Amino acid sequence: MKNLLIYPPLLTAVFSLSAWSAEQTVTLSVPGMNCAACPITVKVALKKVEGVKNVDINYQLREARVTFEDSQASITELTEATTHAGYPSIRKE
């Protein structure tokens, strides 16, 4: 009987935490994308970040548009991912 009383509060806590997360989209400027393989490398690096839902690369503009769950990832983590892949980036306002 005690087990039945523990589960409802636990479930409420889990569902409450997910309610606070939001999907966010940010555009990163990645000026170092100079070759045909660069966008692939940047996209793979960003997709490895937990919480990233989608990555669209615009090679001509040297930009990456990233959609992610803000409870799982941050803009800092995204820019660090591209930097570690050899392509420093900054948030485009």
N, CA, C and O atoms as a CHARMM CRD file, in Angstrom:
* protein
*
  372
    1    1 MET  N      0.81900  -1.19800   0.00000 PROA 1      0.00000
    2    1 MET  CA     0.00000   0.00000   0.00000 PROA 1      0.00000
    3    1 MET  C      0.86000   1.25800   0.00000 PROA 1      0.00000
    4    1 MET  O      0.49900   2.25100  -0.63200 PROA 1      0.00000
    5    2 LYS  N      1.99700   1.22900   0.70300 PROA 2      0.00000
    6    2 LYS  CA     2.87800   2.39000   0.73300 PROA 2      0.00000
    7    2 LYS  C      3.39100   2.73200  -0.66500 PROA 2      0.00000
    8    2 LYS  O      3.54000   3.90700  -1.00200 PROA 2      0.00000
    9    3 ASN  N      3.65700   1.72100  -1.47100 PROA 3      0.00000
   10    3 ASN  CA     4.15300   1.96100  -2.83000 PROA 3      0.00000
   11    3 ASN  C      3.15000   2.75400  -3.66200 PROA 3      0.00000
   12    3 ASN  O      3.54900   3.57500  -4.48900 PROA 3      0.00000
   13    4 LEU  N      1.89300   2.52700  -3.46100 PROA 4      0.00000
   14    4 LEU  CA     0.87500   3.24300  -4.20400 PROA 4      0.00000
   15    4 LEU  C      0.86100   4.72500  -3.85500 PROA 4      0.00000
   16    4 LEU  O      0.52500   5.55600  -4.69900 PROA 4      0.00000
   17    5 LEU  N      1.21400   5.05900  -2.63900 PROA 5      0.00000
   18    5 LEU  CA     1.22000   6.45400  -2.21400 PROA 5      0.00000
   19    5 LEU  C      2.45700   7.19000  -2.71800 PROA 5      0.00000
   20    5 LEU  O      2.41800   8.41300  -2.84800 PROA 5      0.00000
   21    6 ILE  N      3.53100   6.50400  -3.00100 PROA 6      0.00000
   22    6 ILE  CA     4.76900   7.12700  -3.45300 PROA 6      0.00000
   23    6 ILE  C      4.68100   7.50500  -4.93300 PROA 6      0.00000
   24    6 ILE  O      5.16000   8.57200  -5.31700 PROA 6      0.00000
   25    7 TYR  N      4.10000   6.68100  -5.74500 PROA 7      0.00000
   26    7 TYR  CA     4.10700   6.89500  -7.18900 PROA 7      0.00000
   27    7 TYR  C      3.39100   8.15800  -7.66000 PROA 7      0.00000
   28    7 TYR  O      3.94600   8.86200  -8.50400 PROA 7      0.00000
   29    8 PRO  N      2.18100   8.49400  -7.16700 PROA 8      0.00000
   30    8 PRO  CA     1.53300   9.71400  -7.67500 PROA 8      0.00000
   31    8 PRO  C      2.37300  10.98300  -7.49400 PROA 8      0.00000
   32    8 PRO  O      2.47300  11.76500  -8.43900 PROA 8      0.00000
   33    9 PRO  N      2.98400  11.22700  -6.32500 PROA 9      0.00000
   34    9 PRO  CA     3.81700  12.43500  -6.21400 PROA 9      0.00000
   35    9 PRO  C      5.02800  12.39100  -7.14900 PROA 9      0.00000
   36    9 PRO  O      5.42100  13.42100  -7.69700 PROA 9      0.00000
   37   10 LEU  N      5.60800  11.23400  -7.33200 PROA 10     0.00000
   38   10 LEU  CA     6.75400  11.10200  -8.21900 PROA 10     0.00000
   39   10 LEU  C      6.34900  11.42400  -9.65800 PROA 10     0.00000
   40   10 LEU  O      7.06000  12.14800 -10.35600 PROA 10     0.00000
   41   11 LEU  N      5.22900  10.89900 -10.09600 PROA 11     0.00000
   42   11 LEU  CA     4.74700  11.17500 -11.44800 PROA 11     0.00000
   43   11 LEU  C      4.43300  12.65400 -11.63200 PROA 11     0.00000
   44   11 LEU  O      4.71300  13.22600 -12.68600 PROA 11     0.00000
   45   12 THR  N      3.85600  13.26800 -10.61500 PROA 12     0.00000
   46   12 THR  CA     3.54300  14.68700 -10.68500 PROA 12     0.00000
   47   12 THR  C      4.82100  15.50000 -10.84100 PROA 12     0.00000
   48   12 THR  O      4.85600  16.44500 -11.62900 PROA 12     0.00000
   49   13 ALA  N      5.86100  15.15000 -10.11200 PROA 13     0.00000
   50   13 ALA  CA     7.14000  15.85700 -10.20300 PROA 13     0.00000
   51   13 ALA  C      7.75600  15.70800 -11.58800 PROA 13     0.00000
   52   13 ALA  O      8.26200  16.68100 -12.14600 PROA 13     0.00000
   53   14 VAL  N      7.72000  14.52900 -12.13500 PROA 14     0.00000
   54   14 VAL  CA     8.29800  14.28300 -13.45400 PROA 14     0.00000
   55   14 VAL  C      7.56500  15.08600 -14.52100 PROA 14     0.00000
   56   14 VAL  O      8.19900  15.72300 -15.36300 PROA 14     0.00000
   57   15 PHE  N      6.24600  15.06200 -14.49400 PROA 15     0.00000
   58   15 PHE  CA     5.48000  15.79600 -15.50000 PROA 15     0.00000
   59   15 PHE  C      5.58700  17.30100 -15.30000 PROA 15     0.00000
   60   15 PHE  O      5.49600  18.04500 -16.27600 PROA 15     0.00000
   61   16 SER  N      5.77400  17.77100 -14.09500 PROA 16     0.00000
   62   16 SER  CA     5.93400  19.19900 -13.83700 PROA 16     0.00000
   63   16 SER  C      7.24100  19.70600 -14.41700 PROA 16     0.00000
   64   16 SER  O      7.28100  20.80300 -14.97400 PROA 16     0.00000
   65   17 LEU  N      8.30200  18.93800 -14.30000 PROA 17     0.00000
   66   17 LEU  CA     9.59100  19.35200 -14.84400 PROA 17     0.00000
   67   17 LEU  C      9.54400  19.48500 -16.35500 PROA 17     0.00000
   68   17 LEU  O     10.10900  20.43100 -16.90500 PROA 17     0.00000
   69   18 SER  N      8.88600  18.56200 -17.03500 PROA 18     0.00000
   70   18 SER  CA     8.81800  18.63000 -18.49000 PROA 18     0.00000
   71   18 SER  C      7.97200  19.80500 -18.95000 PROA 18     0.00000
   72   18 SER  O      8.15200  20.28700 -20.06800 PROA 18     0.00000
   73   19 ALA  N      7.06400  20.27200 -18.12600 PROA 19     0.00000
   74   19 ALA  CA     6.22600  21.41000 -18.49000 PROA 19     0.00000
   75   19 ALA  C      7.03300  22.70000 -18.53100 PROA 19     0.00000
   76   19 ALA  O      6.62400  23.65200 -19.19600 PROA 19     0.00000
   77   20 TRP  N      8.16100  22.75900 -17.84400 PROA 20     0.00000
   78   20 TRP  CA     8.98500  23.96600 -17.80100 PROA 20     0.00000
   79   20 TRP  C      9.92200  24.07700 -18.99500 PROA 20     0.00000
   80   20 TRP  O     10.46400  25.15500 -19.23800 PROA 20     0.00000
   81   21 SER  N     10.13000  23.01100 -19.74100 PROA 21     0.00000
   82   21 SER  CA    11.03500  23.08200 -20.88300 PROA 21     0.00000
   83   21 SER  C     10.30500  23.67600 -22.07600 PROA 21     0.00000
   84   21 SER  O      9.09000  23.54500 -22.22400 PROA 21     0.00000
   85   22 ALA  N     11.08600  24.32900 -22.91500 PROA 22     0.00000
   86   22 ALA  CA    10.50700  24.93200 -24.11300 PROA 22     0.00000
   87   22 ALA  C     11.43300  24.70900 -25.29100 PROA 22     0.00000
   88   22 ALA  O     12.65300  24.63300 -25.14300 PROA 22     0.00000
   89   23 GLU  N     10.84100  24.60900 -26.44200 PROA 23     0.00000
   90   23 GLU  CA    11.62100  24.48200 -27.65900 PROA 23     0.00000
   91   23 GLU  C     12.06900  25.88300 -28.06600 PROA 23     0.00000
   92   23 GLU  O     11.27400  26.82300 -28.08900 PROA 23     0.00000
   93   24 GLN  N     13.33600  26.00300 -28.38100 PROA 24     0.00000
   94   24 GLN  CA    13.89800  27.29600 -28.74500 PROA 24     0.00000
   95   24 GLN  C     14.65800  27.14900 -30.05600 PROA 24     0.00000
   96   24 GLN  O     15.24900  26.10100 -30.31800 PROA 24     0.00000
   97   25 THR  N     14.64700  28.18200 -30.87100 PROA 25     0.00000
   98   25 THR  CA    15.39800  28.17500 -32.12200 PROA 25     0.00000
   99   25 THR  C     16.35600  29.35800 -32.10600 PROA 25     0.00000
  100   25 THR  O     15.97800  30.48100 -31.77100 PROA 25     0.00000
  101   26 VAL  N     17.60000  29.08300 -32.47400 PROA 26     0.00000
  102   26 VAL  CA    18.63800  30.10800 -32.49800 PROA 26     0.00000
  103   26 VAL  C     19.41000  30.00100 -33.80800 PROA 26     0.00000
  104   26 VAL  O     19.56800  28.91300 -34.36300 PROA 26     0.00000
  105   27 THR  N     19.88100  31.12700 -34.28700 PROA 27     0.00000
  106   27 THR  CA    20.72900  31.14000 -35.47800 PROA 27     0.00000
  107   27 THR  C     22.15300  31.44700 -35.03600 PROA 27     0.00000
  108   27 THR  O     22.40700  32.43600 -34.34900 PROA 27     0.00000
  109   28 LEU  N     23.07900  30.57800 -35.44200 PROA 28     0.00000
  110   28 LEU  CA    24.49000  30.75800 -35.12500 PROA 28     0.00000
  111   28 LEU  C     25.23800  31.19000 -36.38100 PROA 28     0.00000
  112   28 LEU  O     25.02000  30.64800 -37.46500 PROA 28     0.00000
  113   29 SER  N     26.11100  32.15800 -36.22600 PROA 29     0.00000
  114   29 SER  CA    26.99900  32.55800 -37.30400 PROA 29     0.00000
  115   29 SER  C     28.23700  31.67200 -37.21500 PROA 29     0.00000
  116   29 SER  O     28.88500  31.60100 -36.17100 PROA 29     0.00000
  117   30 VAL  N     28.55900  30.99800 -38.31800 PROA 30     0.00000
  118   30 VAL  CA    29.70600  30.08300 -38.36300 PROA 30     0.00000
  119   30 VAL  C     30.59100  30.52100 -39.54300 PROA 30     0.00000
  120   30 VAL  O     30.54200  29.91600 -40.61400 PROA 30     0.00000
  121   31 PRO  N     31.40000  31.57300 -39.34100 PROA 31     0.00000
  122   31 PRO  CA    32.15600  32.14100 -40.45700 PROA 31     0.00000
  123   31 PRO  C     33.22800  31.22400 -41.04400 PROA 31     0.00000
  124   31 PRO  O     33.67900  31.45500 -42.16600 PROA 31     0.00000
  125   32 GLY  N     33.64100  30.20500 -40.32200 PROA 32     0.00000
  126   32 GLY  CA    34.69500  29.31600 -40.79900 PROA 32     0.00000
  127   32 GLY  C     34.25900  28.24400 -41.77600 PROA 32     0.00000
  128   32 GLY  O     35.08800  27.45200 -42.22300 PROA 32     0.00000
  129   33 MET  N     32.97400  28.19500 -42.12200 PROA 33     0.00000
  130   33 MET  CA    32.51700  27.19000 -43.09200 PROA 33     0.00000
  131   33 MET  C     32.94300  27.62100 -44.49000 PROA 33     0.00000
  132   33 MET  O     32.28200  28.45000 -45.11600 PROA 33     0.00000
  133   34 ASN  N     34.05200  27.05700 -44.98100 PROA 34     0.00000
  134   34 ASN  CA    34.62900  27.48100 -46.25200 PROA 34     0.00000
  135   34 ASN  C     34.57300  26.43100 -47.35800 PROA 34     0.00000
  136   34 ASN  O     34.84000  26.75100 -48.51600 PROA 34     0.00000
  137   35 CYS  N     34.23600  25.19700 -47.03000 PROA 35     0.00000
  138   35 CYS  CA    34.28500  24.14200 -48.04000 PROA 35     0.00000
  139   35 CYS  C     32.98000  23.34200 -48.02100 PROA 35     0.00000
  140   35 CYS  O     32.12600  23.54800 -47.15900 PROA 35     0.00000
  141   36 ALA  N     32.84400  22.44700 -48.96300 PROA 36     0.00000
  142   36 ALA  CA    31.60800  21.66200 -49.08500 PROA 36     0.00000
  143   36 ALA  C     31.38200  20.72700 -47.90200 PROA 36     0.00000
  144   36 ALA  O     30.23600  20.43000 -47.56500 PROA 36     0.00000
  145   37 ALA  N     32.45500  20.26000 -47.26700 PROA 37     0.00000
  146   37 ALA  CA    32.32800  19.33000 -46.14300 PROA 37     0.00000
  147   37 ALA  C     32.04800  20.04400 -44.81800 PROA 37     0.00000
  148   37 ALA  O     31.56100  19.42600 -43.87100 PROA 37     0.00000
  149   38 CYS  N     32.35100  21.32600 -44.74900 PROA 38     0.00000
  150   38 CYS  CA    32.18400  22.06800 -43.48400 PROA 38     0.00000
  151   38 CYS  C     30.76000  22.01100 -42.92400 PROA 38     0.00000
  152   38 CYS  O     30.59500  21.73600 -41.73600 PROA 38     0.00000
  153   39 PRO  N     29.73200  22.25900 -43.73100 PROA 39     0.00000
  154   39 PRO  CA    28.36800  22.21300 -43.18100 PROA 39     0.00000
  155   39 PRO  C     28.00300  20.85000 -42.60100 PROA 39     0.00000
  156   39 PRO  O     27.26600  20.76800 -41.61900 PROA 39     0.00000
  157   40 ILE  N     28.51100  19.79700 -43.20100 PROA 40     0.00000
  158   40 ILE  CA    28.23000  18.45100 -42.69500 PROA 40     0.00000
  159   40 ILE  C     28.84700  18.27800 -41.31600 PROA 40     0.00000
  160   40 ILE  O     28.20800  17.75200 -40.40500 PROA 40     0.00000
  161   41 THR  N     30.08800  18.71900 -41.16400 PROA 41     0.00000
  162   41 THR  CA    30.78800  18.60600 -39.88100 PROA 41     0.00000
  163   41 THR  C     30.07700  19.41200 -38.80400 PROA 41     0.00000
  164   41 THR  O     29.90500  18.93200 -37.68300 PROA 41     0.00000
  165   42 VAL  N     29.66300  20.62700 -39.13200 PROA 42     0.00000
  166   42 VAL  CA    28.96100  21.48400 -38.16800 PROA 42     0.00000
  167   42 VAL  C     27.63000  20.85500 -37.77300 PROA 42     0.00000
  168   42 VAL  O     27.28100  20.83000 -36.59300 PROA 42     0.00000
  169   43 LYS  N     26.88800  20.34800 -38.74900 PROA 43     0.00000
  170   43 LYS  CA    25.58200  19.73800 -38.47400 PROA 43     0.00000
  171   43 LYS  C     25.72500  18.51700 -37.57000 PROA 43     0.00000
  172   43 LYS  O     24.95300  18.35100 -36.62700 PROA 43     0.00000
  173   44 VAL  N     26.70200  17.66800 -37.85000 PROA 44     0.00000
  174   44 VAL  CA    26.92100  16.47100 -37.02900 PROA 44     0.00000
  175   44 VAL  C     27.28100  16.87100 -35.60300 PROA 44     0.00000
  176   44 VAL  O     26.77900  16.27900 -34.64800 PROA 44     0.00000
  177   45 ALA  N     28.14600  17.86800 -35.45200 PROA 45     0.00000
  178   45 ALA  CA    28.55700  18.32000 -34.11700 PROA 45     0.00000
  179   45 ALA  C     27.36300  18.84000 -33.32400 PROA 45     0.00000
  180   45 ALA  O     27.22500  18.53500 -32.13900 PROA 45     0.00000
  181   46 LEU  N     26.50700  19.61700 -33.96300 PROA 46     0.00000
  182   46 LEU  CA    25.33600  20.17100 -33.27300 PROA 46     0.00000
  183   46 LEU  C     24.32300  19.09500 -32.92700 PROA 46     0.00000
  184   46 LEU  O     23.72700  19.13600 -31.85100 PROA 46     0.00000
  185   47 LYS  N     24.11600  18.13500 -33.81500 PROA 47     0.00000
  186   47 LYS  CA    23.14100  17.06500 -33.55400 PROA 47     0.00000
  187   47 LYS  C     23.56600  16.16400 -32.39100 PROA 47     0.00000
  188   47 LYS  O     22.72800  15.48900 -31.79200 PROA 47     0.00000
  189   48 LYS  N     24.86100  16.15200 -32.07200 PROA 48     0.00000
  190   48 LYS  CA    25.34200  15.34300 -30.94700 PROA 48     0.00000
  191   48 LYS  C     24.99500  15.95600 -29.59500 PROA 48     0.00000
  192   48 LYS  O     25.06700  15.27500 -28.57200 PROA 48     0.00000
  193   49 VAL  N     24.62300  17.22600 -29.57600 PROA 49     0.00000
  194   49 VAL  CA    24.26500  17.89500 -28.33000 PROA 49     0.00000
  195   49 VAL  C     22.88900  17.39800 -27.89300 PROA 49     0.00000
  196   49 VAL  O     21.92400  17.45800 -28.65500 PROA 49     0.00000
  197   50 GLU  N     22.81200  16.91200 -26.66800 PROA 50     0.00000
  198   50 GLU  CA    21.54300  16.40100 -26.15600 PROA 50     0.00000
  199   50 GLU  C     20.50200  17.51300 -26.13200 PROA 50     0.00000
  200   50 GLU  O     20.76700  18.61500 -25.65200 PROA 50     0.00000
  201   51 GLY  N     19.33100  17.21700 -26.64900 PROA 51     0.00000
  202   51 GLY  CA    18.24000  18.18100 -26.66900 PROA 51     0.00000
  203   51 GLY  C     18.05500  18.86600 -28.01200 PROA 51     0.00000
  204   51 GLY  O     17.04300  19.53300 -28.22800 PROA 51     0.00000
  205   52 VAL  N     19.01800  18.71400 -28.92600 PROA 52     0.00000
  206   52 VAL  CA    18.89600  19.32500 -30.25100 PROA 52     0.00000
  207   52 VAL  C     17.87500  18.53500 -31.06900 PROA 52     0.00000
  208   52 VAL  O     17.98100  17.31600 -31.20600 PROA 52     0.00000
  209   53 LYS  N     16.90400  19.23500 -31.59900 PROA 53     0.00000
  210   53 LYS  CA    15.82900  18.60700 -32.37300 PROA 53     0.00000
  211   53 LYS  C     16.05900  18.70600 -33.87500 PROA 53     0.00000
  212   53 LYS  O     15.75400  17.77000 -34.61500 PROA 53     0.00000
  213   54 ASN  N     16.59800  19.83900 -34.33000 PROA 54     0.00000
  214   54 ASN  CA    16.77400  20.04100 -35.76000 PROA 54     0.00000
  215   54 ASN  C     17.92600  21.01300 -36.01000 PROA 54     0.00000
  216   54 ASN  O     18.14800  21.94200 -35.23400 PROA 54     0.00000
  217   55 VAL  N     18.64900  20.78700 -37.09900 PROA 55     0.00000
  218   55 VAL  CA    19.72900  21.68300 -37.52100 PROA 55     0.00000
  219   55 VAL  C     19.58600  21.93100 -39.01900 PROA 55     0.00000
  220   55 VAL  O     19.55800  20.99000 -39.81200 PROA 55     0.00000
  221   56 ASP  N     19.49600  23.19400 -39.39400 PROA 56     0.00000
  222   56 ASP  CA    19.47900  23.59500 -40.79500 PROA 56     0.00000
  223   56 ASP  C     20.70000  24.46900 -41.04200 PROA 56     0.00000
  224   56 ASP  O     20.93200  25.44600 -40.33000 PROA 56     0.00000
  225   57 ILE  N     21.47100  24.11100 -42.05100 PROA 57     0.00000
  226   57 ILE  CA    22.69000  24.84900 -42.38100 PROA 57     0.00000
  227   57 ILE  C     22.46300  25.65900 -43.66000 PROA 57     0.00000
  228   57 ILE  O     21.92400  25.14700 -44.64100 PROA 57     0.00000
  229   58 ASN  N     22.88000  26.92400 -43.63700 PROA 58     0.00000
  230   58 ASN  CA    22.88000  27.75700 -44.83500 PROA 58     0.00000
  231   58 ASN  C     24.33700  28.08600 -45.13400 PROA 58     0.00000
  232   58 ASN  O     24.93000  28.97800 -44.52600 PROA 58     0.00000
  233   59 TYR  N     24.89800  27.34600 -46.08300 PROA 59     0.00000
  234   59 TYR  CA    26.31900  27.48600 -46.41300 PROA 59     0.00000
  235   59 TYR  C     26.63600  28.87800 -46.95900 PROA 59     0.00000
  236   59 TYR  O     27.65600  29.46000 -46.59200 PROA 59     0.00000
  237   60 GLN  N     25.78800  29.41700 -47.82000 PROA 60     0.00000
  238   60 GLN  CA    26.04400  30.72200 -48.42000 PROA 60     0.00000
  239   60 GLN  C     26.11500  31.82800 -47.37800 PROA 60     0.00000
  240   60 GLN  O     26.94300  32.73200 -47.48700 PROA 60     0.00000
  241   61 LEU  N     25.25200  31.76200 -46.36600 PROA 61     0.00000
  242   61 LEU  CA    25.23200  32.78100 -45.30400 PROA 61     0.00000
  243   61 LEU  C     26.15600  32.43000 -44.14000 PROA 61     0.00000
  244   61 LEU  O     26.34500  33.23400 -43.22700 PROA 61     0.00000
  245   62 ARG  N     26.73700  31.21200 -44.17600 PROA 62     0.00000
  246   62 ARG  CA    27.61100  30.73100 -43.08900 PROA 62     0.00000
  247   62 ARG  C     26.85400  30.74100 -41.75500 PROA 62     0.00000
  248   62 ARG  O     27.33300  31.26600 -40.74900 PROA 62     0.00000
  249   63 GLU  N     25.64300  30.13800 -41.78300 PROA 63     0.00000
  250   63 GLU  CA    24.77900  30.10400 -40.61100 PROA 63     0.00000
  251   63 GLU  C     24.25400  28.70000 -40.32500 PROA 63     0.00000
  252   63 GLU  O     24.12100  27.86400 -41.21800 PROA 63     0.00000
  253   64 ALA  N     23.96300  28.47700 -39.05000 PROA 64     0.00000
  254   64 ALA  CA    23.30900  27.24500 -38.61600 PROA 64     0.00000
  255   64 ALA  C     22.08200  27.64800 -37.79600 PROA 64     0.00000
  256   64 ALA  O     22.19000  28.39300 -36.82200 PROA 64     0.00000
  257   65 ARG  N     20.94100  27.15500 -38.19700 PROA 65     0.00000
  258   65 ARG  CA    19.69600  27.41100 -37.45000 PROA 65     0.00000
  259   65 ARG  C     19.40500  26.14500 -36.65800 PROA 65     0.00000
  260   65 ARG  O     19.20800  25.07500 -37.23300 PROA 65     0.00000
  261   66 VAL  N     19.37700  26.27500 -35.32100 PROA 66     0.00000
  262   66 VAL  CA    19.27800  25.11600 -34.43700 PROA 66     0.00000
  263   66 VAL  C     18.02400  25.22300 -33.57800 PROA 66     0.00000
  264   66 VAL  O     17.78300  26.24600 -32.93700 PROA 66     0.00000
  265   67 THR  N     17.22900  24.15400 -33.57200 PROA 67     0.00000
  266   67 THR  CA    16.06100  24.05600 -32.69900 PROA 67     0.00000
  267   67 THR  C     16.39400  23.03700 -31.61900 PROA 67     0.00000
  268   67 THR  O     16.83100  21.92400 -31.91200 PROA 67     0.00000
  269   68 PHE  N     16.17900  23.43700 -30.34800 PROA 68     0.00000
  270   68 PHE  CA    16.55900  22.58100 -29.23100 PROA 68     0.00000
  271   68 PHE  C     15.63900  22.79600 -28.03900 PROA 68     0.00000
  272   68 PHE  O     14.94400  23.80700 -27.94100 PROA 68     0.00000
  273   69 GLU  N     15.65200  21.82700 -27.13800 PROA 69     0.00000
  274   69 GLU  CA    14.90800  21.92500 -25.87800 PROA 69     0.00000
  275   69 GLU  C     15.78800  22.68000 -24.88200 PROA 69     0.00000
  276   69 GLU  O     16.88600  22.22900 -24.55400 PROA 69     0.00000
  277   70 ASP  N     15.30900  23.82000 -24.40600 PROA 70     0.00000
  278   70 ASP  CA    16.15700  24.63700 -23.53900 PROA 70     0.00000
  279   70 ASP  C     16.37600  24.05000 -22.14500 PROA 70     0.00000
  280   70 ASP  O     17.20300  24.55200 -21.38400 PROA 70     0.00000
  281   71 SER  N     15.64600  22.99900 -21.81000 PROA 71     0.00000
  282   71 SER  CA    15.89000  22.32600 -20.53100 PROA 71     0.00000
  283   71 SER  C     17.01600  21.30600 -20.64000 PROA 71     0.00000
  284   71 SER  O     17.51500  20.81600 -19.62700 PROA 71     0.00000
  285   72 GLN  N     17.41800  20.98700 -21.87400 PROA 72     0.00000
  286   72 GLN  CA    18.45500  19.98100 -22.09900 PROA 72     0.00000
  287   72 GLN  C     19.72500  20.55500 -22.69800 PROA 72     0.00000
  288   72 GLN  O     20.79000  19.95300 -22.56400 PROA 72     0.00000
  289   73 ALA  N     19.64100  21.68800 -23.34800 PROA 73     0.00000
  290   73 ALA  CA    20.80300  22.27900 -24.01400 PROA 73     0.00000
  291   73 ALA  C     20.75900  23.79600 -23.85300 PROA 73     0.00000
  292   73 ALA  O     19.71700  24.37800 -23.55100 PROA 73     0.00000
  293   74 SER  N     21.90900  24.41200 -24.06100 PROA 74     0.00000
  294   74 SER  CA    21.99900  25.87000 -23.99200 PROA 74     0.00000
  295   74 SER  C     22.74400  26.37600 -25.22100 PROA 74     0.00000
  296   74 SER  O     23.38800  25.60500 -25.93300 PROA 74     0.00000
  297   75 ILE  N     22.65000  27.66500 -25.45600 PROA 75     0.00000
  298   75 ILE  CA    23.35700  28.25700 -26.58100 PROA 75     0.00000
  299   75 ILE  C     24.86400  28.09400 -26.39000 PROA 75     0.00000
  300   75 ILE  O     25.59700  27.88200 -27.35600 PROA 75     0.00000
  301   76 THR  N     25.31700  28.19200 -25.16200 PROA 76     0.00000
  302   76 THR  CA    26.74100  27.98500 -24.87600 PROA 76     0.00000
  303   76 THR  C     27.17900  26.58800 -25.28100 PROA 76     0.00000
  304   76 THR  O     28.25100  26.42300 -25.86400 PROA 76     0.00000
  305   77 GLU  N     26.36800  25.57800 -24.98200 PROA 77     0.00000
  306   77 GLU  CA    26.70900  24.20500 -25.37200 PROA 77     0.00000
  307   77 GLU  C     26.74700  24.05500 -26.89200 PROA 77     0.00000
  308   77 GLU  O     27.56600  23.30700 -27.42400 PROA 77     0.00000
  309   78 LEU  N     25.86900  24.76200 -27.58100 PROA 78     0.00000
  310   78 LEU  CA    25.84700  24.69700 -29.04200 PROA 78     0.00000
  311   78 LEU  C     27.11300  25.32100 -29.63400 PROA 78     0.00000
  312   78 LEU  O     27.74200  24.74000 -30.51800 PROA 78     0.00000
  313   79 THR  N     27.47800  26.50100 -29.14400 PROA 79     0.00000
  314   79 THR  CA    28.68400  27.15500 -29.66800 PROA 79     0.00000
  315   79 THR  C     29.94900  26.38100 -29.29000 PROA 79     0.00000
  316   79 THR  O     30.91400  26.35200 -30.05400 PROA 79     0.00000
  317   80 GLU  N     29.94000  25.76300 -28.12600 PROA 80     0.00000
  318   80 GLU  CA    31.08200  24.91400 -27.74300 PROA 80     0.00000
  319   80 GLU  C     31.19700  23.70500 -28.66500 PROA 80     0.00000
  320   80 GLU  O     32.30300  23.29300 -29.01300 PROA 80     0.00000
  321   81 ALA  N     30.06800  23.13900 -29.06100 PROA 81     0.00000
  322   81 ALA  CA    30.07700  21.97000 -29.94400 PROA 81     0.00000
  323   81 ALA  C     30.69400  22.31800 -31.29400 PROA 81     0.00000
  324   81 ALA  O     31.50700  21.55700 -31.81900 PROA 81     0.00000
  325   82 THR  N     30.31200  23.46700 -31.85800 PROA 82     0.00000
  326   82 THR  CA    30.89500  23.84300 -33.14800 PROA 82     0.00000
  327   82 THR  C     32.37300  24.19400 -33.00700 PROA 82     0.00000
  328   82 THR  O     33.17600  23.89000 -33.88900 PROA 82     0.00000
  329   83 THR  N     32.72500  24.82800 -31.90700 PROA 83     0.00000
  330   83 THR  CA    34.13400  25.18700 -31.67400 PROA 83     0.00000
  331   83 THR  C     34.98900  23.94300 -31.54800 PROA 83     0.00000
  332   83 THR  O     36.07500  23.87900 -32.12400 PROA 83     0.00000
  333   84 HSD  N     34.51700  22.95000 -30.80000 PROA 84     0.00000
  334   84 HSD  CA    35.27000  21.69600 -30.64700 PROA 84     0.00000
  335   84 HSD  C     35.39500  20.94700 -31.97500 PROA 84     0.00000
  336   84 HSD  O     36.32500  20.16200 -32.16000 PROA 84     0.00000
  337   85 ALA  N     34.46600  21.18700 -32.89200 PROA 85     0.00000
  338   85 ALA  CA    34.53600  20.55600 -34.21700 PROA 85     0.00000
  339   85 ALA  C     35.44700  21.34900 -35.16200 PROA 85     0.00000
  340   85 ALA  O     35.67500  20.94100 -36.30000 PROA 85     0.00000
  341   86 GLY  N     35.96400  22.48800 -34.67800 PROA 86     0.00000
  342   86 GLY  CA    36.87200  23.29400 -35.48700 PROA 86     0.00000
  343   86 GLY  C     36.22100  24.48400 -36.16400 PROA 86     0.00000
  344   86 GLY  O     36.83400  25.12900 -37.01400 PROA 86     0.00000
  345   87 TYR  N     34.97300  24.78000 -35.79100 PROA 87     0.00000
  346   87 TYR  CA    34.23000  25.86900 -36.40800 PROA 87     0.00000
  347   87 TYR  C     33.60300  26.77100 -35.34300 PROA 87     0.00000
  348   87 TYR  O     32.43200  26.60100 -35.00400 PROA 87     0.00000
  349   88 PRO  N     34.36500  27.72100 -34.81500 PROA 88     0.00000
  350   88 PRO  CA    33.80700  28.62000 -33.79800 PROA 88     0.00000
  351   88 PRO  C     32.55800  29.32900 -34.31900 PROA 88     0.00000
  352   88 PRO  O     32.47700  29.70100 -35.49000 PROA 88     0.00000
  353   89 SER  N     31.59700  29.50600 -33.42900 PROA 89     0.00000
  354   89 SER  CA    30.34800  30.16700 -33.81200 PROA 89     0.00000
  355   89 SER  C     29.91700  31.12000 -32.71300 PROA 89     0.00000
  356   89 SER  O     30.33900  31.01200 -31.56200 PROA 89     0.00000
  357   90 ILE  N     29.06500  32.05700 -33.10200 PROA 90     0.00000
  358   90 ILE  CA    28.45600  32.97700 -32.14200 PROA 90     0.00000
  359   90 ILE  C     26.98000  33.10500 -32.47800 PROA 90     0.00000
  360   90 ILE  O     26.56200  32.89500 -33.61600 PROA 90     0.00000
  361   91 ARG  N     26.20600  33.45000 -31.46800 PROA 91     0.00000
  362   91 ARG  CA    24.76800  33.64300 -31.68200 PROA 91     0.00000
  363   91 ARG  C     24.55000  34.87400 -32.54700 PROA 91     0.00000
  364   91 ARG  O     25.13900  35.92800 -32.30700 PROA 91     0.00000
  365   92 LYS  N     23.71300  34.73200 -33.53700 PROA 92     0.00000
  366   92 LYS  CA    23.36500  35.83800 -34.41200 PROA 92     0.00000
  367   92 LYS  C     22.09400  36.47700 -33.87400 PROA 92     0.00000
  368   92 LYS  O     21.08900  35.79500 -33.67000 PROA 92     0.00000
  369   93 GLU  N     22.13500  37.75300 -33.64800 PROA 93     0.00000
  370   93 GLU  CA    20.97500  38.46500 -33.08100 PROA 93     0.00000
  371   93 GLU  C     19.93800  38.75000 -34.13100 PROA 93     0.00000
  372   93 GLU  O     18.90000  39.34000 -33.83000 PROA 93     0.00000
